[in-house]
Amino acid sequence: MVYEKLLNEIYAVVSLKYLWREYRPSFIKSESPDWINETMDLGLEVSQALLPDDGQTKNFIEQYLGCLKEELPPAALERYGERLNFYNGRFWAVLPDDMEQQDYLYKAKYRFDKKLEKLNTSYQQKRYNGLYLFLHPKDESDLDVEQLYEYMGGKQSACAQRFDWVFLNCRKVIYVCSYRDSSRIDNSCLDSRIEPIVLPQNAADFLNTEAEYLRYCGAWEDGVSLEEADCRTAKK
C-alpha cells in the first residue's frame, strides 16, 4: 500500500486520463480539492480509504524498517508495545490490532463521510464533484460495491453539495460510481450506475511507472496541469 499523498493524487488523474471514457483534458493541480478540470467544470479529491492510524503506522514502518530495537523512539515502543515485530533484533512489522482488522467497507464509509463533510464546508465549488478513493480489500473477488454505492448515495442525498462521481480503485478494477443524474437511490438502476473498468494486462505497471515518473519530474505547484507535466517529460 502506497501512502504518499502526491503520488496517489497523480496516479488517480493518470488512471482517469487513460481509462475513463468521459475524461477531457486537463486536470490542474489545486488544493481543496486536489485537482480542478476547467473543461469538465469538475473538482476532484483523492484519498485513501484508511482510518487515521493506518497512515501513521505506515509512515512509521517506512521510516524505521530494519532498525534495531534500541534505535526506535520511546514513543513508538509505548504506543505499539507487543505489536512490534522483530526478527534477529531488527524491526520488520507492526502487527494489526482489532481496529485495523475493520473491513474495507468500514474504512471506505469512514473516509467518504469525512470527504463529503469537507465538500460541503471547505472545497472550491465546481459544477461537478468527484472523489477518487483507493480501497484496500483483502480479497478483490469479494467486493460489495453495490452496498457501498447505496450507502454513499443515501448519505449525500440530503446534502447541498454531492459527489457526481466516486471512483473506487481496487487495484485491478476501478469502479466508477455515477450519481450525476440521480437525486435518490434507486436499487433497480444500480447496474447502470456502476461501471467497472477492468485494468488490461500490464496496465497497472504502466500507470505506476507513469505516475512515479511524473511525481518526480518537477515541482507540482498549484496551477500545473497534467498535460503540461507530460510535455515537460517528453522534452527531456
C-alpha distance (Angstrom), angle and dihedral (degrees) to the residues before:
residue distance angle dihedral
M1 . . .
V2 3.79 . .
Y3 3.78 115.6 .
E4 3.78 102.6 -178.5
K5 3.77 107.7 120.9
L6 3.80 101.2 -151.2
L7 3.81 93.6 43.5
N8 3.80 90.3 52.8
E9 3.79 91.3 48.0
I10 3.80 91.5 52.5
Y11 3.80 93.0 44.9
A12 3.81 89.3 53.4
V13 3.81 96.1 56.1
V14 3.81 92.9 39.4
S15 3.80 89.8 55.0
L16 3.80 91.2 49.0
K17 3.78 91.5 47.8
Y18 3.79 92.2 56.6
L19 3.80 102.5 30.9
W20 3.81 112.0 26.2
R21 3.79 110.5 87.8
E22 3.83 93.6 -155.3
Y23 3.80 93.7 55.1
R24 3.81 118.4 124.9
P25 3.83 124.2 -177.6
S26 2.90 128.8 -64.4
F27 3.77 143.8 32.3
I28 3.81 114.4 -172.3
K29 3.80 121.8 -158.0
S30 3.76 112.4 -108.1
E31 3.77 141.5 148.3
S32 3.81 126.5 -112.2
P33 2.97 91.7 34.1
D34 3.82 106.6 30.4
W35 3.82 95.7 -134.2
I36 3.80 137.9 24.0
N37 3.80 124.0 -158.8
E38 3.80 107.4 -165.4
T39 3.82 93.5 -175.0
M40 3.78 91.1 57.9
D41 3.83 94.0 31.2
L42 3.79 85.5 -128.0
G43 3.77 133.9 146.2
L44 3.81 116.4 -157.5
E45 3.79 126.8 -162.5
V46 3.82 120.0 -167.2
S47 3.78 124.6 -155.9
Q48 3.79 145.3 152.7
A49 3.79 118.8 -114.9
L50 3.79 92.1 -121.4
L51 3.76 139.1 126.9
P52 3.82 116.1 -118.1
D53 3.82 94.0 -101.7
D54 3.81 92.6 52.8
G55 3.79 93.8 68.0
Q56 3.79 94.1 42.5
T57 3.79 91.4 51.6
K58 3.80 91.9 47.4
N59 3.81 91.1 52.9
F60 3.80 91.0 48.3
I61 3.82 92.2 51.9
E62 3.81 92.2 48.9
Q63 3.80 92.0 49.7
Y64 3.81 99.4 46.7
L65 3.82 104.5 26.9
G66 3.83 109.7 141.3
C67 3.80 94.8 11.3
L68 3.79 123.4 136.8
K69 3.78 116.2 -104.7
E70 3.81 92.1 -111.6
E71 3.82 89.2 56.0
L72 3.80 93.0 61.1
P73 3.81 117.3 97.0
P74 3.82 114.8 -103.5
A75 3.82 89.8 -122.9
A76 3.81 90.2 61.4
L77 3.82 92.1 49.4
E78 3.79 89.3 51.6
R79 3.81 94.5 45.3
Y80 3.82 100.5 45.1
G81 3.79 100.8 25.4
E82 3.81 112.5 162.9
R83 3.80 90.7 5.5
L84 3.81 89.1 77.1
N85 3.79 109.0 101.3
F86 3.81 118.6 -149.4
Y87 3.79 132.2 -176.0
N88 3.79 122.5 -174.8
G89 3.79 88.3 -6.2
R90 3.80 94.9 -56.9
F91 3.80 130.8 109.9
W92 3.82 116.3 -112.0
A93 3.81 110.1 156.4
V94 3.79 149.6 -1.1
L95 3.78 111.1 -124.0
P96 3.83 114.5 -132.3
D97 3.78 122.5 -104.3
D98 3.79 127.3 -152.4
M99 3.81 93.7 -84.2
E100 3.80 92.6 53.0
Q101 3.80 89.3 53.9
Q102 3.81 89.9 66.9
D103 3.78 108.2 122.5
Y104 3.77 125.5 -108.2
L105 3.82 92.4 -103.0
Y106 3.79 91.5 60.0
K107 3.79 91.1 49.7
A108 3.81 93.4 44.5
K109 3.81 91.6 51.7
Y110 3.80 91.4 47.0
R111 3.80 92.9 51.7
F112 3.81 93.8 42.7
D113 3.82 90.7 53.5
K114 3.81 91.2 51.8
K115 3.81 93.1 49.0
L116 3.81 93.2 45.3
E117 3.79 89.2 54.0
K118 3.81 90.9 52.0
L119 3.80 91.4 46.4
N120 3.79 88.4 59.2
T121 3.80 96.6 43.3
S122 3.79 114.0 28.4
Y123 3.82 115.5 7.4
Q124 3.78 123.7 106.9
Q125 3.79 106.5 -101.2
K126 3.80 119.2 -118.1
R127 3.78 130.3 167.0
Y128 3.80 90.9 -104.8
N129 3.78 130.2 30.3
G130 3.79 130.3 -158.8
L131 3.79 135.2 -171.0
Y132 3.82 121.7 -160.9
L133 3.81 111.6 -161.3
F134 3.80 125.9 -172.2
L135 3.80 106.3 -145.6
H136 3.80 122.5 -162.0
P137 3.80 107.9 -158.3
K138 3.79 116.9 173.5
D139 3.80 90.4 -138.5
E140 3.79 116.9 32.0
S141 3.81 91.0 -166.2
D142 3.80 90.9 63.0
L143 3.81 102.6 59.0
D144 3.78 118.9 145.1
V145 3.79 95.0 -158.6
E146 3.80 93.4 157.0
Q147 3.79 91.8 58.4
L148 3.79 90.7 50.8
Y149 3.82 91.6 45.2
E150 3.80 91.4 53.0
Y151 3.81 92.3 45.6
M152 3.81 93.9 51.4
G153 3.79 93.1 46.0
G154 3.76 93.2 49.1
K155 3.79 92.6 45.0
Q156 3.79 93.9 55.6
S157 3.81 98.6 35.1
A158 3.80 92.7 99.5
C159 3.82 96.2 39.3
A160 3.78 123.5 108.1
Q161 3.81 91.2 -137.3
R162 3.80 121.1 40.6
F163 3.77 139.0 -179.2
D164 3.80 107.5 -108.3
W165 3.80 90.6 -166.5
V166 3.78 131.3 24.1
F167 3.80 114.9 -169.7
L168 3.80 113.6 -156.7
N169 3.79 110.8 -161.3
C170 3.80 110.3 -158.6
R171 3.82 95.5 169.1
K172 3.80 99.3 -109.8
V173 3.80 95.4 35.3
I174 3.80 132.7 36.8
Y175 3.81 112.3 -157.4
V176 3.80 114.8 -152.9
C177 3.80 108.3 -153.1
S178 3.78 110.0 -165.5
Y179 3.80 124.0 -159.6
R180 3.79 95.7 159.1
D181 3.80 97.3 112.1
S182 3.76 97.8 30.2
S183 3.79 129.4 90.9
R184 3.79 92.7 176.5
I185 3.78 140.5 20.6
D186 3.78 113.7 -92.2
N187 3.79 111.8 -177.1
S188 3.80 91.9 -159.0
C189 3.81 89.7 65.4
L190 3.78 99.1 46.4
D191 3.79 95.8 106.7
S192 3.81 93.1 55.3
R193 3.78 92.4 48.9
I194 3.80 98.8 51.2
E195 3.78 113.5 68.0
P196 3.81 116.3 -174.4
I197 3.79 114.9 -149.7
V198 3.78 105.0 -159.8
L199 3.79 109.0 -156.9
P200 3.81 110.2 -122.0
Q201 3.79 118.6 -124.7
N202 3.83 111.2 -68.6
A203 3.81 91.3 8.3
A204 3.80 93.6 113.0
D205 3.81 91.7 54.3
F206 3.80 90.7 47.3
L207 3.80 93.3 50.2
N208 3.81 92.3 47.0
T209 3.81 91.8 49.7
E210 3.80 93.1 46.4
A211 3.80 93.2 47.6
E212 3.80 94.0 47.5
Y213 3.80 91.5 48.5
L214 3.80 92.8 49.7
R215 3.80 91.0 45.1
Y216 3.80 91.9 62.7
C217 3.80 101.4 30.3
G218 3.80 93.6 92.3
A219 3.79 146.5 -40.1
W220 3.78 114.1 -45.1
E221 3.77 99.5 -147.1
D222 3.77 123.8 167.8
G223 3.80 109.4 -77.5
V224 3.82 97.4 32.4
S225 3.79 110.4 127.8
L226 3.78 127.7 -144.7
E227 3.80 91.5 -121.2
E228 3.81 92.0 50.7
A229 3.79 89.8 53.4
D230 3.81 90.4 49.5
C231 3.80 89.7 52.5
R232 3.78 91.9 49.3
T233 3.80 91.6 54.0
A234 3.80 92.6 45.0
K235 3.81 91.3 56.9
K236 3.81 93.8 53.0
